[in-house]
């Protein structure tokens, strides 16, 4: 005689299977909420780290300013004013067609950033390959 007790589940095993099946949809429904929570936590952590970096940068700036002597600060301020004035004078001497064309090129560069990046990467690879071939 063969023992079929292992093939047929007991009523208790059937109840456990039913309970497990009932719990699965609830877990699946909770997954998007858990993912959203994960994203929110990650964004919160990014904000914390950004704030910490900004605080450290501000602290370093103040420390550098505190260590800078007054004569050096005065010279730096004077140099900044001279540079600004020179830039304005030079900017006024640039002909309007050149200024307009440079503005157009700048806008085109911003609009086609991915193309410019691809060209830059291709140029870098070409230089690397050229240098390697010359060495061999």
Secondary structure, DSSP 8 states (H G I E B T S, - for coil): ----TTTS--HHHHHHHHHHHHHHHHHHHHHHHHHHHHHHHHHHHHHHHHHHHHHHHHHHHHHHHHHS-HHHHHHHHHHHHHHHHHHHHHHHHS-HHHHHHHHHHHHHHHHTHHHHHHHHHHHHHHHHHHHHHHH-
